[in-house]
Amino acid sequence: MTITQHHLAVQAENERLKQENELMKQIASTEGFYEFYFKNITKYSSRIDAFNYVNGLYEKYFGSKRYKNYWSFKRTINRKLSSV
């Protein structure tokens, strides 16, 4: 690997880590989790599948699921929305 190739590989890895870090910051909060879920909802055949994707990312990055299941997530969101 030449120095230029190594430099490009390092830049690509830094960019990947930067994007991963931004995603982690977003899904760490309840509001950010919901926003990311809502942005991705059209990519999945059901709301539960979209939720499982986002909750799986959360578990990958933080070591535990944010919500036990979709219904727990839905209750939390409904409570937040009704208090506004």
C-alpha positions as CSV (number, residue, x, y, z in Angstrom):
1,M,0.0,0.0,0.0
2,T,1.4,3.4,-1.0
3,I,1.3,6.4,1.3
4,T,-1.4,7.9,-0.9
5,Q,-3.5,4.8,-0.7
6,H,-3.0,4.6,3.1
7,H,-3.9,8.3,3.4
8,L,-7.2,7.7,1.4
9,A,-8.0,4.7,3.5
10,V,-7.5,6.7,6.7
11,Q,-9.7,9.5,5.4
12,A,-12.5,7.0,4.4
13,E,-12.3,5.4,7.9
14,N,-12.4,8.8,9.6
15,E,-15.5,9.8,7.5
16,R,-17.2,6.5,8.4
17,L,-16.5,7.0,12.1
18,K,-17.7,10.6,11.9
19,Q,-21.1,9.4,10.4
20,E,-21.4,6.6,12.9
21,N,-20.7,9.1,15.8
22,E,-23.4,11.5,14.4
23,L,-25.9,8.6,14.3
24,M,-25.1,7.6,17.8
25,K,-25.6,11.1,19.1
26,Q,-29.0,11.3,17.3
27,I,-30.5,8.0,18.5
28,A,-29.2,8.5,22.0
29,S,-32.1,10.8,22.8
30,T,-35.8,9.8,22.7
31,E,-36.6,12.6,20.2
32,G,-33.6,11.7,18.0
33,F,-34.5,8.0,18.1
34,Y,-38.0,8.8,17.0
35,E,-36.8,11.2,14.3
36,F,-34.4,8.6,12.9
37,Y,-37.1,5.9,13.1
38,F,-39.5,8.2,11.2
39,K,-36.9,9.0,8.5
40,N,-36.4,5.2,7.9
41,I,-40.0,4.1,8.2
42,T,-40.6,4.1,4.4
43,K,-37.6,1.7,3.9
44,Y,-39.4,-1.1,5.7
45,S,-42.6,-3.1,5.1
46,S,-43.9,-2.3,8.6
47,R,-43.4,0.1,11.4
48,I,-42.3,-2.7,13.6
49,D,-39.5,-3.6,11.1
50,A,-38.4,0.0,11.1
51,F,-38.4,0.1,14.8
52,N,-36.4,-3.1,15.1
53,Y,-33.8,-1.7,12.7
54,V,-33.3,1.5,14.8
55,N,-33.5,-0.4,18.1
56,G,-30.9,-2.9,16.7
57,L,-28.6,0.0,15.9
58,Y,-29.0,1.4,19.4
59,E,-28.1,-2.0,20.8
60,K,-25.1,-2.3,18.5
61,Y,-23.7,1.0,19.6
62,F,-24.7,1.1,23.3
63,G,-24.8,-2.5,24.3
64,S,-28.5,-2.8,25.2
65,K,-31.8,-2.1,23.6
66,R,-33.3,1.3,24.1
67,Y,-36.9,-0.1,24.2
68,K,-38.0,-3.6,25.2
69,N,-40.2,-3.8,22.1
70,Y,-42.2,-1.8,19.7
71,W,-45.2,-1.4,22.0
72,S,-43.0,0.0,24.8
73,F,-41.6,2.5,22.3
74,K,-45.1,3.4,21.1
75,R,-46.3,4.0,24.7
76,T,-43.3,6.3,25.4
77,I,-43.9,8.3,22.2
78,N,-47.6,8.6,22.8
79,R,-47.0,9.9,26.3
80,K,-44.5,12.5,25.0
81,L,-46.9,13.6,22.3
82,S,-49.9,13.9,24.5
83,S,-48.0,16.0,27.0
84,V,-47.2,18.7,24.4
